[in-house]
C-alpha cells in the first residue's frame, strides 16, 4: 500500500538524523507514538512524496543493521 508523507504524519512530526549533515540527502522518520504505532519514513527532499510505515521492531532491526 502506498502512502504519502503527509498522510502518515504532519510535517512537524518528522525528524532528520543529526548524522545527515545538511539534511538534503537522507530520510526522515516520525515515531510510533505519532503514527498509530508505526514508524513513518519518507525522503527528506519530497515532503509530500511517497512514504511507508514500518513496525517499530522492524525499524529497530534495520537501524541496528545499518549502524
Long-range contacts (C-beta under 8 A, 24 or more apart in sequence): 2-50, 2-52, 3-40, 3-50, 3-51, 3-52, 3-53, 4-48, 4-49, 4-50, 4-51, 5-40, 5-42, 5-46, 5-47, 5-48, 5-49, 5-50, 5-51, 6-47, 6-48, 7-51, 8-35, 8-38, 8-40, 8-42, 8-51, 8-53, 9-34, 9-35, 9-40, 11-47, 13-40, 14-40, 14-42, 16-44, 20-44, 29-59, 32-56
